[in-house]
């Protein structure tokens, strides 16, 4: 039985890349681009893992972490942070 991951990522390109990584690891991936879609998905079915981008447009997902935890129960939550490295 496949495991299910919910990926909250506002960049469609990044969502596809992340989704493919999880599919190779045996997950059935559901990608959403905003918090309302994520909440709707969490209310409609169980997930085995949540992967959340920290910044969705101008909103900080960490501000809603308690709400995600309430909807997801004890499911692990992974937070993605974009790091920009300088080559100077």
C-alpha positions in Angstrom: 0.0 0.0 0.0 1.6 3.3 -1.0 2.3 6.0 1.5 0.8 9.4 0.8 2.6 12.8 1.0 1.1 16.2 0.8 3.4 18.8 -0.7 2.7 22.5 -0.3 4.8 24.4 -2.8 3.8 27.5 -4.7 6.3 27.0 -7.5 4.8 24.4 -10.0 8.3 23.6 -11.2 9.6 22.9 -7.7 6.4 20.9 -6.9 7.0 18.6 -9.8 10.6 18.0 -8.9 9.8 17.3 -5.2 6.9 15.1 -6.2 9.0 13.0 -8.5 11.6 12.5 -5.7 8.9 11.3 -3.3 7.3 9.0 -6.0 10.7 7.4 -6.5 10.7 6.8 -2.7 7.4 5.0 -3.0 5.0 7.8 -2.1 1.8 8.8 -3.8 2.3 12.6 -4.0 -0.4 15.3 -3.9 0.8 18.8 -4.7 -1.0 22.0 -3.7 0.0 25.6 -4.3 -1.7 27.4 -1.4 -2.8 26.9 2.2 -6.5 26.7 1.4 -5.8 23.7 -0.9 -3.6 22.1 1.7 -6.3 22.4 4.4 -8.9 21.0 2.0 -6.7 18.0 1.2 -6.0 17.4 4.9 -9.7 17.4 5.6 -10.5 15.0 2.7 -8.0 12.2 3.3 -5.1 11.0 5.6 -1.5 11.6 4.7 1.7 9.9 6.0 3.9 12.9 5.6 3.5 16.7 5.0 6.1 18.7 3.2 5.6 22.4 3.5 7.4 25.3 1.9 8.1 28.0 4.4 7.1 30.9 2.2 4.0 30.6 0.1 3.8 33.9 -1.8 4.1 36.4 1.0 2.8 34.2 3.8 4.9 32.3 6.3 3.7 28.7 6.6 5.2 28.4 10.1 2.5 30.8 11.3 0.0 28.0 10.5 2.0 25.1 11.8 -0.3 24.5 14.7 -3.3 24.3 12.4 -1.5 21.8 10.1 -0.6 19.7 13.2 -4.2 19.8 14.3 -5.4 18.5 11.0 -2.6 16.0 10.4 -2.3 14.5 13.9 1.0 12.8 14.6 2.1 12.7 10.9 5.7 14.0 10.4 5.9 17.5 9.0 9.0 18.5 6.9 9.7 22.2 6.4 11.4 23.3 3.2 13.7 26.3 3.4 15.2 27.8 0.3 18.9 28.6 0.7 20.7 30.9 -1.7 24.5 30.4 -1.6 26.9 33.1 -2.7 30.0 32.2 -4.6 32.0 35.2 -3.5 
